[in-house]
């Protein structure tokens, strides 16, 4: 029950469980999302007596809600077990010194472990597409990377070239300077050009906002502009900025875009515990270079859970 981050231990967990029990009649998917929103990554305040219930909670009530916490915790852990967490992973290699041999190995690993995509530099898209032909693993690449300062028409053209080479997903970097200067029209137009080029070929667009370089209000604005431009995901980081993904940023981005877009946490997700926390905070894609380690740790955690 590690994902129940409480301040007051047992009492706090019981309070969360009691709140969740009141929602138990809702459809299963709605129950699950309501519970995760209630506890995912948030500190639970000191337990208080429920309204209309003087004195201590009855012992039977305490036992019942604690049993409910255990059941829901087990279900939530299963949601991101080893055979499922791999589907969240973009197996990533964007180092400038990467070689064709490195890309071949990356693709072989992605097939073996069943990752969602490989994410490679544009010059390796064609090779990756050839390596992955006939497999369920998709090819993702980056646009305007890593600074985002190329012209909108250049980003659109780069997108067209990448898709022609075999990419089915593109992660574009926004123009951070334009965002900070308040030139929102340019930022949105920049995104729209990539979206048009990609969606014409049914490719997905993830918009990298470089969250660590932005204040919270700027993060909200960037996500809203990506949403208005009809992008498919917002993404935290390039890996070349001042910082990587944080639970705060992922949760904020999810609250901003709601359920209409995906959220990709990228950079700094190096183990299963962190991956698990990012997913609970709202991410439904992870950009990682240590996907194999994460899957192995998830398998070990699942084995311990079943022991």
N, C-alpha and C positions, 0 to 999 in steps of 0.2 A: 504493500500500500504506500510505496514511496512517493507516488504522485499526489497524495494528499498532503500538501505542505501546510501544516498547522502550526499555530503558535502555542496551543495549549494541549497538544497531544491527544489523548483519548477523548476528552470532552469536546474538543474541536471537531474531531472526526465524527463523533455522534451527531453534532449539530448539522454537519454537512449531510450525513445520511438521513437525518430526519427531514431536512428540506427536500432531499431527493425523493424520499418515500411519498411525500405529498403529490409528486408528479408522476407516480408510478403508473397511473391509468393512461398516460399519454402513449401514442404510438412508439414502438421501440426505438426507431431512429431519432425521433424527437426527444425521447428520454435521454438517450446517450449524449446528444449534442448539448442538451440543457445541463446535464451533469458535468460534462467537460468544460463548458463555459463557466460553470460555478466554481470549479476547483483547479482547472488547468493553470498551473504556474502562479496562482494567487495565494497570498497568505490569508488564512481564515481567522477572523477576529475571535476574541475570547467568547466562549460559549455563554449564551444567556438563556434563561428559561423561556420556552415558547409562550406566546400570548395566550392567556386564558388557562394556563396550567400552573397553579400555585405550587410551591415546594419543589422537591427534586423530581426528576423523571422517574416513573416507575421502573423497577428492575426489569420487568418483562419488556418494556418498551426499549430500554437500553440494549438488551440482548438482541432484540429484533433488528434494530437499526444497525448495530455493529455487524450482524450477520449479513445485512444488505450491503454494507460497505465492502465486506470481503468478496461477495459475489460480483459486485460491479467492478471492483479492482481487478479481479481475475479476468472478466470479460474485456476490460480496457487493455490489460496487458496482452491478451490474445490478439486484439485488433492490430497490434504492431509487432507481432511475433516475427521470427526470422523468415518465414515463408511469405510474409506480407510486407515487411519493412523494405525488402529489396525492390519492391515496385515503386517506392518513393524516390529511389536514388538515380541521379544523373552522375554516372561514373566519369569523373572529370580529369582531364589532363590539358592544361592551358599554358604550361611552361614554355617559354620561347625556345628553350634548348631541346624540346621533345623531338625525337627522331621517328621515321617511319616504323622502325622496329618497336618503339615504345607504343605507338598507336595500334599496331597489330596485337600486341600483348593486351592493351586496354580493351580492345574489342573482344578478344578471346575470353577475358575475365568477365565482361559484361554478359556474354552468352552463357557462360558457365554458371554465373550467379543469378541470372535473370533480372538484371537491372533494367530500369525504364529506358535509359538512353546512355550513349556515350556523349560527352560534351568535349569537343575538340576545336582547335583553331580552324579558320576557314580553309587554310591550305591543305588540311588533312581530311576535309569532308568527303571528297571523292574516294579516297582510300578506305575510310571508315564505312561508307555506304557499300562498297564492294565486299568488304569483310563481313558485313552484317546482312547481306542480301539473303532472304529466305528465313531470317530469324525474327522474333518479335521485338528485338531491341532497335530503338530508333536512333537517328543521328541528330544531335543538337550542336549548334555552333554559336559563335558570338559575333555581334555586329557593333561597329563603332567602339571596339574594345581596345584598351580598358578605360580610356578617358572620356569617350562620348562627345568629343569636340569636332568630329567630322561633319560636313554639311548634310542637311536632311536628304538631299537627292543622292548623295554618296552612300548614305546608309541604306536607302531604298534599293539602289543598284547593287550594293554588296549583298543585300538580302536575296535579290533575284538570282545572283550568281551562285550563292550558297545553296539555294533550293534546286537550281538546275544541276548542281553537283551531287545532290542527294540528301540535303538536310531536310528534316521534317519539323524541326523546332529551332527557333532562333532566340537568343538572349541578347537584347540590345541595351546599350548604355544611354541614359538620357543626357541631355546637355545640362550639367549641373550649374554652370555659370549662368545660363539663361534662367533657370529656376530661381536661383538666389537673387538675381536681378529683378525678379518679378515679371519676366517676359514669358508668361504662361502660354500665350498663343504660339510662340516658337516651340516651346517644349511639346505641346500637344501636336502641332503640325509635324514635328520631327518623328514622334511616335506613329502618327497616322500614316506616314509614308511607308514605314516598315510594315505596319499592319496590313495595308492594302496589298503590298507586294507579297506578303506571306499568305494571307487569307485567299488570295487568288489561286493559290496552289494547295489550299487546305493545310497549311503549316501553322503551328502555334507560335505565338509571340510572348516572350517573357521580358518585362521591362525592369532593368536593373536601376534602382534609384540611389545606390550607394548610401544606404541609410546612416552609416556612421559619420558621414560628412554633413548631415542635415539635422536641424532642430526638429522637434516633434511636429510642429505645425507645417514645416516644409515636407516632412515625410507624408503627412496627410494630403497635402496639395499634390505631391508627385503621384501618389496612388490614385487620387481622384482624376488627375489628367490622363493617366494610363487607362483608367476605367472609361473615361469619356471618349478616348481614342479607340475603344473596342479591343484592347489587348486582352490576352488570355490569362496572364499571370503578372504579378509583381514579384520582384526578386530583391533580396537585401543588398548584395555586395558583389563586387568584381573579384575580390581577392587582392587587388592592388591599391585599395583605398586605405583610409586611416583605421579601419577595423572591420570585423566580420559580423555575422548574424548574432543577434541577442534575442532572448525571450521577449523582452519588452518590445523590441521593434517588430518581431513576428506577430505578436498579439495586437499591436497597434495597426499594423498593415491589414490583418484579418478583420479587425473591427471596421476599418475604413472601407474595404471593398466588399465586405459581407460574403455571401455564398456565391456571388456571381463570377468571381475570379479565383484563380489559384494563387497561392503564396509559396514562393521558393526561398528556403533558408540556405544561404551559401556562405562558405568561409568560416572556419572555426568549429565545424561539426565533425569531431574527430573520433567519437566513440558512441556506443549504443545509448548510454544514459543521456547524452546531449541530444542525439537524434530523437529519442523518445520524447524528451522535453519539448523539442521544437515542434514535433507533430501535435503534442497536446496543446501547445500554444496557438496552433492554427496553420502550420505549414502542411502542405500536401505534396511537396517535392523538396528534395534535399540535393544541393550541389556539393558533392564530396569527392575527395581523392582517396579516402580510406573506407570505401564501401565494403570491401572484403572483411576488414576488421570489424565493422559495425554488424554485418550479418553473422559473423562467427560469435561475437559477443551476444547477439540476440538469441542465437541457438543455445548458447550456454545458459543464458537466463531462463529460457523456456524449459530447458532440461531441469534446472533447479526448481522451477515452479511446479513441474510435474512430479518431482521426486517425493 
